[in-house]
Amino acid sequence: MFKKLINNSAAKSPWIYHVNSGSCNGCDIELVACLTPRYDAERFGFKLAGTPRHADIVVVSGPITSQSKDRLIRTLAQVPEPKCVVSIGSCPQSGNVFKGSYSVEAPLEKFCHVDVAVAGCTPKPEAIMEGLYKAALLLKEKREAMSK
């Protein structure tokens, strides 16, 4: 009974954890804009988690740098299953303008499975909200598959 109550509650309130893996902060500013009253991501239940152990969705921005790679992998390992990984911007997908740099090891897909990719440099808050919504739907499907 309690497990069903917890699963229903968690489905309506996915917590997101943001990882900046060397970005220029453009995507980070747009992600924060999603949480402001103008776009109000909390109306869909999204809340920022203070630790990856409480997160359901991990949002990654920036190219994966050599310095941030190990920290990113450790952070993703701390997130409980089921989880969704969302990449925001062009940097985690391809490296963008940082591609070919000695310290960039992009794309993110080399290190983990990316469930939702939000394209753009920088993506608009509406696109980020849509990506988070898709991730929430995927998370719900994963939870249902685990409970069977």
N, C-alpha and C positions, 0 to 999 in steps of 0.2 A: 504494500500500500504506500509506504513512504517513498519507495523507489519511483513509483509512478508519479507521485506528487512532485518529486524533485525533477524528474525528466520533463514534466509538463511546464514547470516553472523555468527551467533552464532553456527550454525551446523558445520561450517568449522573451528571454533576456540574454542574448549572447554578449559575452564580455570580450573586448578586443584588447590586444597587447600590441603596441607599436614598437618596431625595431628599426632604427635608423642605421643602415649599414654603410655609411659614408656619403650620404646625399648632400646636395647643395641647399637643402631645407625648403625648396619650393614645394615639394609634395607634402612635406610635414606641415607647412602652413595651410595647405588646402585640406589636409586631414583634420587639423584643428578647427578650420572653418566649418566643417561638417558638424562639429559638436556645439557650435554657437547657436543662439536662438534663431538665427535666420534659417538655417537648414535643419537644425534640431534632430540629430540622429537618435537622440534618446526617445523620441516618440515611437521608434521602431524597436526600442528596448536595448540599443547598443550603449554600452558603458565601457569606459577605459578601465582596464585592470591594472593594478599596481605591480603585479608579479605574473610571470608566465604560468605559474602553477594554478592560477585562478582563471586563466584565459580559455576561451573557446576558439577564437579567431586570432591569428597572428598576421599583422599587417607589416610588410617589409617595404621600405623605401630606400632608394640609393643603390649604386653599384656595389657589389660585394667586394670589399677591399680585403687585402691579405690580413690586415690587422683585425677586421671585424668578422672574418669567416669563422674562426673557431668559436667566438662568442655567440654568433648566430646559430651555429649548430648545437651548442650547449643549451641555448635558450629554447630552440625548437624541441629538444629532447625533454625539456621540463614541462611542456604543455601536455596535459592529459588527453588521451584519446576519448572520443573522436575530436579531431581538430581540423580547422581549415586554414590554409595559408593563402593570403591575398598579397599580390605584388602590386605596388602603386607606382606608376610612372614607367618611363622607358628604360631607366637605368637597371632595375633588377632583371628586366627581360633581355636586354642586349648589352648593357654597359653604356649605351648612348654616346655622349661626347667623351666619356672617360675610357671608352673601349680602346684596347691596345696599350693602355698605360701599364707601367711595370708593377703597379700595386693593385690592379683591378683583376678580380677573378670571376667576373660575371659570366654567364647568367645564373640566376638563383636556382634554376632547374637542375644545375649540376649537383646541388647539395640537398635538395628536398623536392617533393612533389608540390607544385603550385596548383591550387584548386581554381583560383580566379585571378586573372591578370587584368588590371585596369591600365589601359594604354594612355599615353599622352605625356607631354613634357611642358608643363605640369598638367595633370588631369583636373578637370573642373570638379567642384564638390558634388555636383549632380552625378557625375560618372563614378565617383568614389562611393557615393550612397548606393548607387545601383550595384556596384561590385560587392559591397558589404551585404546588401539584401540577397544577392545570389549566393554568397557564402553562407548566410543564415539558412537558406533553403537547403543547400548541400549538407550543412551540419545537421539539420533535422532528418534528412534522408540517412545519413550515417548513423545517427542515434537509433533510428527505427531499425536499421539493418543489424545493429549490435544487440538490440533487445530481442531479436527473433532467435 
